[in-house]
Amino acid sequence: MTRQQLFDKIKEKESFLCVGLDTDLEKIPKHLLAAEDPIFEFNKQIIDATYPYAIAYKPNLAFYEALGSRGLASLEKTMEYMPDDVFTIADAKRGDIGNTSNMYAKAFFENMNFDSVTVTPYMGEDSVTPYLNYSRKWVILLAATSNSGSFDFQEVLIENSSEKLYERVIRTSATWSNPNNMMYVVGATRPESLVGVRALVPDHFLLIPGVGAQGGSLSQVCKYGMNRQCGLIVNSSRGIIYAGNGEDFAQKAAKAAQEVQVQMAAELQKHFG
Amino acid sequence: MTRQQLFDKIKEKESFLCVGLDTDLEKIPKHLLAAEDPIFEFNKQIIDATYPYAIAYKPNLAFYEALGSRGLASLEKTMEYMPDDVFTIADAKRGDIGNTSNMYAKAFFENMNFDSVTVTPYMGEDSVTPYLNYSRKWVILLAATSNSGSFDFQEVLIENSSEKLYERVIRTSATWSNPNNMMYVVGATRPESLVGVRALVPDHFLLIPGVGAQGGSLSQVCKYGMNRQCGLIVNSSRGIIYAGNGEDFAQKAAKAAQEVQVQMAAELQKHFG
């Protein structure tokens, strides 16, 4: 998917919501456990129910790998089922040397046809650029994450610069890539950091976790992070997919997604009139 | 496996060699492609052939994931086949928020019974500590890697300290853990950095990639990195597993592993008499 196609979809659905598919056998409704593939069955119903309100889906690889080859098969089925006109994110947070990154790129972009993969920057340029060789595919690089440990290293100040590590990561990696093949993860729990991020990358899309469950505010994120093409994909996982856990879990998920979508429509209206 | 058990095995085999199982369908001998599971068949023969000379095996997850659920099934079979008395490393370079790290820990430590997993430090404490809750299991944290991109961020100097980022990573993470559940990756391509690393973590084991194919020197690594319990696991992947690619590939791999083991025995002799 191209940047323009993504923005068109955002305008059409009046939403920049990404639904995180952190699908966990211990948390899905009990009645699904009788299905042949409960993980896929859950994902299928969640996708069907939330599709009117979401422009992106983000399976978290850990939840599938925790179930071994069986879990990966559920993910493969989910990706085959995925509608063509949503943006898909393999939340894998990979980062390895060049020839290994090529293998991961093959896994996510060729075998499973994801639009994008999350990548961690610690190993530098050759751990990131192999993913950029695919047309219409994206790297979403971790910059400032929303977890408590994010302060340990991402916020260290670099000598003889006024930059924090995550700012250096953005500035340096932006020279390897462009706004058509790179996005950045910036946690909603630090909306004020979006000002500095936007100074570095005014045109890039940002993937924002941490709204809802982790306490971030949507209006703050929009105030500091929105750009001329929206430039934001806001993720919600548990708040939507586990909104209910009875037989009506999919309706509950749809309702939770719609509530976020309505807020997003208002924000888009505010910014684009 | 405990630290003492690992050192005992090193003394017994006079080796601290780890064989990297970067098993690639495009590189394994053609005659294996007729096997029901060529990846597993290759690994099985490599393990059998190199077992006298190696104390550890390190499958690189990317190579298995590139083949989807089928590849992960080959890895599961490889891990079932693995002898009990070798140290196993899931080279996964994971790094995610706490509840996700719990899922990865389950995948690698419970389902596949790996002794250790490589983890990337960018997301900080809560992305690392979930793996430390398992008795006799290990985190191997990326510190100074051996790839070209390692200089982009790992070497930045932190303000008001004389520390590089990778040194800060080691110093900080050492406060979350101890030498019985944490190791560090330090590339052989920078043996002089081992002096500073040993000042920070004199007792920890280090996993050293980059000897051989990537140009690092074993004697330099031993000179600067060896401690009272050896403290080194040196990895070789392509130089051993692809030493041959005919019907005698396993014998060629054994020969390549033995050549490294002989050098290692001499280094151990030098240090321990």
Interface residues (C-beta under 8 A of the other chain):
Chain A: D22 D24 N60 A62 F63 E65 A66 L67 G68 S69 R70 L72 A73 E76 K93 R94 G95 D96 I97 G98 N99 T100 S101 M103 Y104 K106 A107 N111 M112 T120 P121 Y122 M123 G124 E125 D126 S127 V128 L142 T145 S146 N147 S148 G149 S150 F151 D152 F153 Q154 V156 L157 I158 E159 N160 L165 R168 V169 T172
Chain B: D22 D24 N60 A62 F63 E65 A66 L67 G68 S69 R70 L72 A73 E76 K93 R94 G95 D96 I97 G98 T100 S101 M103 Y104 K106 A107 N111 M112 T120 P121 Y122 M123 G124 E125 D126 S127 V128 L142 T145 S146 N147 S148 G149 S150 F151 D152 F153 Q154 V156 L157 I158 E159 N160 L165 R168 V169 T172
